[in-house]
Amino acid sequence: MTTTSTAFTACDSVIKLDNDVNTLVDISGSSSNVDINFDNKIGEFRVFGDEYVQRMQCGKDSSITIKGIATTAANEIRDLIEDWYFGGSGKRTFQLNMPSEAVGSTRYQVETLLKTFSFSADSSAAEPVMYSIELAPVGQVTRTIL
């Protein structure tokens, strides 16, 4: 088999999150990592006389984790997440465009709830403070080719 010539990096990916007035804000410049997990819910059973486990699929789920850089600017990831947690609740739209927003890229989009966010402040660390944000999707993640 020949080596692929269509591999891409995530360097130009665009990550967006709703602000408190439902406007998607580009948080790519203050985010450094996004993990999206897609899960099929699988149930198992075994009956008498059958030594093998049987499996059934019923339901799907997903989870999203974002690593972000703490900044002091408005409408960057720290500002959006802290406003979301301390200023209210409810669903917000998450969007990831890979490898960019150009024609042919893939867009993943879903309504989410803020499940957790955390950060650690270390007085001896030279690196910027990093945020870890976990979003819980509400409903189906849509996948669209731009």
Disulfide bonds with the S-S distance in Angstrom:
none
